[in-house]
């Protein structure tokens, strides 16, 4: 198994367990943190929330930092899925660890997965 396959399977399984009414649930906290920090929504895309849970995306999919948006408006939410972002992050880390000189003092200022 590859890390990307394990993560993809985990996302598929745990998305279904998201609790819209319990922000203290560990699974819900992980999804909210992942979506906010990685600027993504759902497993494949934002439509996963409606197809899997018959719900609008959670507030953690909002592009605004305060999580206050109309999650029915595609312009106000992240539409790219977290799987795609995770795969890009993995590719970036793989390349970086193979090619980056860690003795170099340069400091990257942007996320390669944005």
TAUR-V357682 format. One record per residue. N is the residue number from 1. OMEGA is omega in whole degrees, -180 to 180 (* if undefined). NEAR is the number of other C-alpha atoms within 12 Angstrom. D_CENTER is the distance of its C-alpha to the mean C-alpha in Angstrom with 2 decimals. Layout:
n=N omega=OMEGA near=NEAR d_center=D_CENTER
n=N omega=OMEGA near=NEAR d_center=D_CENTER
This chain:
n=1 omega=175 near=8 d_center=20.84
n=2 omega=180 near=10 d_center=18.33
n=3 omega=-178 near=16 d_center=15.28
n=4 omega=178 near=21 d_center=13.11
n=5 omega=179 near=16 d_center=15.09
n=6 omega=179 near=15 d_center=14.79
n=7 omega=180 near=22 d_center=11.01
n=8 omega=177 near=24 d_center=11.10
n=9 omega=179 near=18 d_center=13.86
n=10 omega=-180 near=21 d_center=12.30
n=11 omega=180 near=33 d_center=9.36
n=12 omega=-177 near=26 d_center=12.27
n=13 omega=-172 near=18 d_center=14.46
n=14 omega=177 near=26 d_center=12.66
n=15 omega=-179 near=41 d_center=11.22
n=16 omega=-178 near=24 d_center=14.97
n=17 omega=-180 near=22 d_center=15.71
n=18 omega=-179 near=31 d_center=13.72
n=19 omega=-178 near=23 d_center=16.53
n=20 omega=-177 near=24 d_center=16.68
n=21 omega=-180 near=12 d_center=19.86
n=22 omega=-177 near=14 d_center=19.12
n=23 omega=178 near=18 d_center=16.87
n=24 omega=178 near=15 d_center=18.41
n=25 omega=-175 near=16 d_center=17.32
n=26 omega=180 near=15 d_center=15.61
n=27 omega=179 near=22 d_center=13.17
n=28 omega=178 near=25 d_center=12.38
n=29 omega=179 near=25 d_center=12.07
n=30 omega=179 near=23 d_center=9.57
n=31 omega=-180 near=40 d_center=7.25
n=32 omega=180 near=33 d_center=8.28
n=33 omega=-180 near=25 d_center=7.98
n=34 omega=-177 near=26 d_center=4.50
n=35 omega=179 near=38 d_center=3.82
n=36 omega=-173 near=27 d_center=7.01
n=37 omega=-178 near=25 d_center=7.08
n=38 omega=179 near=32 d_center=4.73
n=39 omega=-179 near=34 d_center=5.99
n=40 omega=-178 near=36 d_center=4.14
n=41 omega=180 near=42 d_center=5.72
n=42 omega=-180 near=47 d_center=6.86
n=43 omega=179 near=37 d_center=7.54
n=44 omega=175 near=26 d_center=9.69
n=45 omega=-176 near=29 d_center=9.47
n=46 omega=-179 near=39 d_center=10.23
n=47 omega=179 near=30 d_center=13.49
n=48 omega=-178 near=31 d_center=12.36
n=49 omega=179 near=33 d_center=13.00
n=50 omega=-178 near=20 d_center=16.51
n=51 omega=-177 near=18 d_center=17.34
n=52 omega=-172 near=23 d_center=16.36
n=53 omega=-177 near=21 d_center=17.20
n=54 omega=-179 near=16 d_center=19.30
n=55 omega=168 near=21 d_center=17.46
n=56 omega=178 near=26 d_center=16.06
n=57 omega=178 near=41 d_center=12.37
n=58 omega=-178 near=41 d_center=12.22
n=59 omega=179 near=36 d_center=12.90
n=60 omega=175 near=38 d_center=9.57
n=61 omega=-178 near=44 d_center=8.71
n=62 omega=178 near=35 d_center=11.79
n=63 omega=178 near=29 d_center=12.29
n=64 omega=-178 near=19 d_center=15.02
n=65 omega=-177 near=18 d_center=14.59
n=66 omega=179 near=12 d_center=16.73
n=67 omega=-178 near=22 d_center=14.63
n=68 omega=-179 near=17 d_center=17.76
n=69 omega=174 near=22 d_center=17.54
n=70 omega=-175 near=20 d_center=18.63
n=71 omega=174 near=27 d_center=15.66
n=72 omega=-178 near=22 d_center=18.08
n=73 omega=-178 near=19 d_center=18.28
n=74 omega=-180 near=20 d_center=16.03
n=75 omega=-175 near=16 d_center=17.16
n=76 omega=-178 near=25 d_center=15.69
n=77 omega=171 near=33 d_center=12.10
n=78 omega=-179 near=39 d_center=9.16
n=79 omega=180 near=32 d_center=10.15
n=80 omega=-180 near=29 d_center=8.32
n=81 omega=-179 near=33 d_center=6.41
n=82 omega=177 near=39 d_center=3.48
n=83 omega=-180 near=36 d_center=6.96
n=84 omega=-180 near=29 d_center=8.42
n=85 omega=180 near=32 d_center=6.53
n=86 omega=179 near=33 d_center=7.15
n=87 omega=177 near=26 d_center=10.56
n=88 omega=178 near=21 d_center=11.35
n=89 omega=179 near=21 d_center=10.78
n=90 omega=180 near=21 d_center=13.02
n=91 omega=179 near=18 d_center=15.49
n=92 omega=180 near=19 d_center=15.74
n=93 omega=178 near=17 d_center=16.41
n=94 omega=180 near=15 d_center=18.83
n=95 omega=-177 near=14 d_center=20.65
n=96 omega=-178 near=15 d_center=20.78
n=97 omega=177 near=12 d_center=22.31
n=98 omega=-169 near=11 d_center=24.71
n=99 omega=-173 near=12 d_center=25.80
n=100 omega=176 near=16 d_center=25.33
n=101 omega=-175 near=12 d_center=28.41
n=102 omega=174 near=11 d_center=27.34
n=103 omega=178 near=8 d_center=30.73
n=104 omega=-177 near=9 d_center=29.87
n=105 omega=180 near=8 d_center=29.31
n=106 omega=-176 near=9 d_center=27.09
n=107 omega=179 near=11 d_center=23.85
n=108 omega=-176 near=10 d_center=20.94
n=109 omega=179 near=7 d_center=19.89
n=110 omega=175 near=7 d_center=16.92
n=111 omega=180 near=15 d_center=13.58
n=112 omega=-177 near=18 d_center=14.24
n=113 omega=177 near=21 d_center=10.80
n=114 omega=* near=19 d_center=11.28
